[in-house]
Amino acid sequence: MDKFFLVSLFCLLIAAHGVTGTLTCDNIAMLDELANMDTEENEIELSDIPSWTSERGGKVLVNVDSFGAAGDGESDDTEAFRKAWNVSCSTPNSVFLVPQGRRYLVNATKFIGPCKGTLIIQIDGTIVAPDEPKNWDSKLARVWLDFSKLEKSVFQGAGVIDGSGKKWWEASCKKNKSNPCKGAPTALTIDSSSGIKVKGLTIQHSQQIHFTISRCNSVRIYGVKVSSPDDSPNTDGIHISESTNVIIQDSKIGAGDDCISIVNASSNIKMKRIFCGPGHGISIGSLGKDNSTGIVTKVILDTAVIKDTTNGVRIKTWQGGSGYVRGVRFQNVKMENASNPIIIDQFYCDSPTTCQNQTSAVEISEIMYQNISGTTRSAKAIQFACSDTVPCSSLVLSNVDLEKQDGTVETYCHSAQGFGYGVVHPSADCLNSSDNTSEVITEPITVEEEEDTHHTEL
């Protein structure tokens, strides 16, 4: 549709609804730009993953078995992995191979580049972590398999990365309040890298976060499966921090925390054809904890099923923070028995003590919800709980239809401004009202999980 026509139409809608304040035609032009951002241009076609059993195509095969890995799930294969990594990383056009049909016990390890040529990390077998937290290397307390400083590397295979997280979960203060609150390792981390592809892997039973992308540029994740029980604490599926140009597609994520979480200094993030559940939904944030600055821009979720989750699509920020979230589009999302299907929470407080009221906040604006339907477990199917001093602005809902099987649904607004067009159920009229701050919020509306790149548990 012609861009000028769309902008004109939106401006007419603004006039028809009598919307004032920060929602201007300039804002709508930005939303129109969001609506026309192309999520297809960098998509990757899924294809068969080759099984590497011999050298071919100019590739040098570096098999961990050749360096003494036992692959019996009981012997410590860490040193064999380190030796194989050193050879493959220093050899142009090599394949670091973890063979199928075997189970490799590997302790916390950092695999550091840069490497020569295009490196393929082929995981066809199972890599399993030690299951005893008290024996974990204290020098690598927050990571298990940590890859950094790579360029144009490919992670692929039909294998499994298994964090053996059960004892870590049992030791969490969120499972037992008498336990001390402390962080736990992330199963797979890719840090300070660019031009990365991740394809076909299964990551399960992580100690805490399953898969973190941090300080990276140009990452493509597709056909990945994440799996942990819904009561496993702080086990985000895919966590994106300080990264740009990230695409996640055709992936199934079920865990005990956010299926996907996007935090500070991240931009141009695209998610397509995502199945999320169980878990806490797909979230931007949390941002702004401890009066910090949080900035997230240009995020698209296009085509998703969110099932049996505590939230649907969510933006969460702490009081006292600064920065902004803007340029976000959630579209073509099917909710199935999700609590809080659409939620913005600027009073987020994942703390054992009450959070103090503060006036500063992370600004949230230019957020579009389009073609979102399905069922909710909560009566407040749409919640916009925004700061009194830094209200949410330019919130747009289009073709939203949410139902509760055993009752009516409603929209809650506090210091939130925007409008809806097309079918919007429950009605979003409170976005247009100048009296949408009548309810005083004295406590957070959700109390659930985490915070930073490494998800320090509270």
Secondary structure, 3 states (H helix, E strand, C coil): CCHHHHHHHHHHHHHHHCCCCCCCHHHHHHHHHHHCCCCCCCCCCCCCCCCCCCCCCCCEEEEHHHHCCCCEEEEECHHHHHHHHHHHHHCCCEEEEECCCCEEECCCEEEECCCCCCCEEEECCEEECCCCHHHCCHHHCCEEEEEECCECCEEECCCEEECCCHHHHHCCCCCCCCCCCCCCCEEEEEECCEEEEEECCEEECCCCCCEEEECCEEEEEECCEEECCCCCCCCCCEEEECCEEEEEEEEEEECCCCCEEECCCEEEEEEEEEEECCECCEEEEEECHHHCEEEEEEEEEEEEEEECECCCEEEEECCCCEEEEEEEEEEEEEEEEECCCEEEECCCCCCCCCCCCCCCCCEEEEEEEEEEEEEECCCEEEEEECCCCCCEEEEEEEEEEEEECCECCEEEEECEEEEEEEEEECCCHHHCCCCCCCCCCCCCCCCCCCCCCCCCCC
